[in-house]
């Protein structure tokens, strides 16, 4: 692993390296990323959704509109995500068989 371990034991980039993003960053996990990390990526890249693409509700609180995964593979692709309100998201996941006792099931 590249980078320098600071006093706190946390890795930091050294001044002779440029700040690296994405695949170039020394902590990049690629396809081994977890559920929370992929959703953080989606919000960074696609922003906060404000309209449900299913029922067309608009101007809902940002927590009431989600980015829902289309393929079930949780890809880092802008085309693999759709904006859905909570109600439509739950129905969508249920139809796809992705909810298991209130938790998300990631299928690969």
Rosetta blueprint (number, residue, H / E / L):
1 X L
2 X L
3 X L
4 X E
5 X E
6 X L
7 X L
8 X L
9 X L
10 X L
11 X E
12 X E
13 X L
14 X L
15 X L
16 X L
17 X L
18 X L
19 X L
20 X L
21 X L
22 X H
23 X H
24 X H
25 X L
26 X L
27 X L
28 X L
29 X L
30 X H
31 X H
32 X H
33 X L
34 X L
35 X H
36 X H
37 X H
38 X H
39 X H
40 X H
41 X H
42 X H
43 X H
44 X H
45 X H
46 X H
47 X L
48 X L
49 X L
50 X L
51 X E
52 X L
53 X L
54 X L
55 X L
56 X L
57 X L
58 X E
59 X L
60 X L
61 X L
62 X H
63 X H
64 X H
65 X E
66 X E
67 X E
68 X E
69 X E
70 X L
71 X L
72 X L
73 X L
74 X L
75 X L
76 X L
77 X L
78 X H
79 X H
80 X H
81 X E
82 X E
83 X E
84 X E
85 X E
86 X H
87 X H
88 X H
89 X H
90 X H
91 X H
92 X H
93 X H
94 X H
95 X H
96 X H
97 X L
98 X L
99 X E
100 X E
101 X L
102 X L
103 X E
104 X E
105 X L
106 X L
107 X L
108 X L
